[in-house]
Amino acid sequence: MRRHRTDLNGLVSGVTGLVRDLDGLARGGYGELPAGRFPAFARHDLPELGYERSRREPEWARACRVEGRHDEVDLPTFQVGGWYDIFAQGTLDNFTAMRCAGRSATLVMGPWSHANQQHVIGDLNFGFGANSAFMGMRGPLHGLQLDWYECTIGDGEALEPDTGKVLLFVMGVNQWREETEWPLSRAVDTDFHLRADGRLTPEPTSVAEQADQFTYDPMEPGAHRPAARS
């Protein structure tokens, strides 16, 4: 806008070109190389938003990170995440770190993606109970959050310390389960191994088993084209 403030035609052309470029990201922009400099910004001579610098200079972004600083947060927290959320691990890490710091922390993990808290993710339907509007007939998620605010803030009276709760959606049985900790102390780590023909088994791959290969196209992530075996 500043660059073309005295040139209306240049402004219209520049803005429409940028919008067209950004609208085309899903169809091809995210597959462009090189990956270091965002091509859409480079083409329009735009400054990056800070994430490129944070990759080059990790220490520069330290002030924006919560990692390693949870003991500085002297407040109860309510963590909401999804098993398909791109930030799932961060949500779990924040919860465990707050608990380790002795803070009250509540965790809700549903079978959701980052922007979808419904009960259908891709081809999987987890049932209406998985929907954030139902939460296994506990009421809507925002109702749970409002209840948490009421218990945490209340009417200003002193409240008993609350260690927080854990509400997990267990995929497969498709049920919500109330816990008091994460990770679960009774959990047992189980290794699974990728096998030929797309199998996943507890048994490790045998030495004689041949490897499978496929050609992966980032613009068609679901189109796995088998290649010659080796």
C-alpha positions in Angstrom: 0.0 0.0 0.0 2.8 2.4 0.8 4.8 1.5 -2.3 1.9 2.4 -4.6 0.2 5.2 -2.6 0.6 7.6 -5.5 -0.1 5.1 -8.2 -3.7 3.8 -8.2 -3.1 1.6 -11.2 0.0 0.1 -9.7 -1.9 -0.4 -6.4 -4.7 -2.3 -8.0 -2.4 -4.4 -10.1 -0.1 -5.2 -7.1 -2.9 -6.1 -4.7 -4.8 -8.3 -7.2 -1.6 -10.0 -8.2 -0.7 -10.7 -4.6 -4.2 -12.0 -3.8 -4.1 -14.2 -6.9 -0.8 -15.6 -5.7 -2.0 -16.3 -2.2 -5.3 -17.9 -3.4 -3.2 -20.3 -5.5 -1.1 -21.6 -2.6 -3.2 -24.7 -2.1 -3.0 -25.6 -5.8 0.7 -25.2 -6.2 2.3 -22.5 -4.1 3.1 -24.7 -1.1 5.0 -27.1 -3.4 7.3 -24.5 -4.8 11.1 -24.6 -4.2 13.3 -23.3 -2.7 11.6 -23.6 0.7 13.9 -21.1 2.5 12.3 -17.9 1.0 8.5 -17.8 0.6 8.2 -17.6 -3.2 4.9 -15.6 -3.1 6.5 -12.9 -1.0 9.7 -12.9 -3.0 7.8 -12.4 -6.3 6.0 -9.3 -4.9 9.1 -8.0 -3.0 7.4 -8.3 0.4 9.1 -8.6 3.7 8.6 -11.9 5.5 6.6 -12.1 8.7 9.3 -13.2 11.0 9.1 -17.0 10.6 11.9 -17.1 8.1 14.2 -15.2 10.4 13.2 -17.5 13.3 14.4 -20.5 11.3 17.7 -18.7 10.6 18.2 -17.3 14.1 16.4 -19.6 16.6 17.4 -17.4 19.5 15.7 -14.4 18.0 12.3 -16.0 18.6 13.0 -17.0 22.2 10.9 -14.2 23.6 7.8 -15.6 21.9 8.3 -19.2 23.2 6.6 -20.7 26.2 8.9 -23.7 26.2 11.2 -23.7 29.3 9.3 -20.8 30.9 6.2 -22.5 32.4 7.4 -21.7 35.9 6.9 -18.0 35.1 3.2 -18.6 34.5 1.6 -18.4 37.9 -1.9 -19.1 36.7 -4.2 -22.0 36.1 -4.4 -23.1 32.5 -7.0 -24.8 30.3 -5.4 -26.7 27.4 -7.5 -27.8 24.4 -6.1 -29.8 21.6 -6.9 -32.6 19.1 -5.2 -35.8 18.1 -5.0 -34.6 14.5 -4.1 -31.0 15.4 -0.7 -29.8 14.1 0.0 -28.4 17.6 -1.1 -31.6 19.4 2.4 -32.2 20.9 2.8 -28.6 22.0 -0.6 -28.8 23.8 0.4 -32.0 25.6 3.9 -30.6 26.4 2.4 -27.4 27.8 0.0 -29.4 30.0 2.7 -31.7 31.4 5.1 -28.7 32.0 2.5 -26.8 33.9 1.8 -29.8 36.1 5.5 -30.3 36.7 5.8 -26.6 37.7 3.1 -27.3 40.3 0.4 -25.3 38.5 -3.3 -26.2 38.1 -3.7 -27.4 34.6 -6.7 -28.9 32.7 -6.5 -30.8 29.5 -9.1 -31.7 26.8 -8.0 -33.7 23.8 -10.5 -34.6 21.2 -10.3 -36.4 17.8 -10.0 -33.1 16.1 -7.8 -31.2 13.7 -6.7 -27.6 14.4 -9.7 -26.0 12.8 -12.3 -28.8 13.0 -13.8 -29.8 16.3 -16.6 -31.8 14.7 -17.0 -35.5 14.8 -15.9 -36.3 11.2 -12.2 -36.0 10.3 -11.4 -36.9 6.7 -13.0 -40.3 6.1 -13.4 -41.1 9.8 -16.7 -40.6 11.7 -16.2 -40.8 15.4 -19.8 -40.4 16.3 -21.8 -37.4 17.5 -20.4 -37.7 21.0 -17.0 -36.7 19.7 -18.3 -33.4 18.5 -17.3 -30.4 20.6 -21.0 -29.5 20.8 -21.7 -32.7 22.8 -18.5 -33.9 24.4 -20.0 -37.3 25.2 -23.2 -35.6 26.6 -21.2 -33.4 28.9 -22.4 -30.3 27.1 -20.6 -28.1 24.6 -16.9 -27.4 24.9 -17.4 -23.7 25.5 -19.7 -24.8 28.4 -16.8 -26.7 30.0 -14.6 -23.7 29.5 -17.2 -21.3 31.1 -17.4 -23.7 34.0 -13.7 -23.7 34.3 -13.6 -19.9 34.4 -16.3 -19.9 37.0 -14.3 -22.3 39.2 -11.1 -20.5 38.6 -12.2 -16.9 38.8 -15.6 -17.2 40.5 -16.9 -14.1 42.3 -13.6 -13.1 43.8 -13.8 -15.4 46.8 -10.8 -17.5 47.6 -11.0 -20.9 46.0 -9.5 -24.2 46.9 -6.6 -25.1 44.7 -7.6 -27.4 41.9 -5.1 -29.8 40.4 -7.0 -29.8 37.1 -8.7 -32.5 35.1 -7.9 -34.5 32.0 -10.6 -35.4 29.4 -9.4 -37.6 26.6 -11.2 -39.0 23.6 -10.0 -42.6 23.0 -10.2 -43.4 19.3 -11.1 -46.9 18.3 -13.6 -47.4 21.1 -14.7 -43.8 20.4 -15.4 -42.8 24.0 -14.4 -39.9 26.2 -12.5 -40.9 29.3 -11.8 -38.8 32.4 -8.4 -39.0 33.9 -6.2 -37.2 36.4 -2.9 -37.3 34.7 -1.0 -37.3 31.4 0.9 -39.2 30.3 -1.0 -42.1 31.9 1.2 -43.9 34.4 -0.5 -47.2 33.6 0.2 -46.9 29.9 2.5 -49.4 28.3 4.7 -48.4 25.3 4.2 -50.6 22.3 6.4 -50.6 19.2 4.8 -51.0 15.8 6.7 -51.7 12.6 6.1 -50.7 9.1 5.9 -53.8 6.9 5.6 -54.6 3.2 2.2 -53.9 1.5 1.4 -51.1 3.9 1.0 -53.3 7.0 1.7 -52.2 10.5 2.4 -55.0 13.0 4.0 -55.5 16.5 6.4 -57.9 14.9 9.6 -56.4 13.5 10.5 -56.6 9.9 12.4 -59.7 8.9 15.7 -59.4 7.2 14.4 -61.2 4.1 11.4 -58.9 3.7 11.6 -56.7 0.7 11.2 -52.9 1.0 8.3 -51.1 -0.7 8.8 -47.7 -2.5 6.4 -45.1 -3.8 6.6 -41.8 -5.4 5.2 -39.0 -3.3 3.8 -35.9 -4.9 3.3 -33.1 -2.3 0.6 -31.5 -4.4 -1.4 -34.8 -4.4 -0.6 -36.3 -1.0 -3.2 -39.1 -1.4 -1.9 -40.2 -4.7 0.8 -42.8 -3.8 2.2 -44.2 -7.0 4.0 -47.5 -6.4 7.5 -47.7 -7.8 9.7 -50.6 -8.5 10.6 -52.6 -5.4 14.2 -52.8 -4.2 
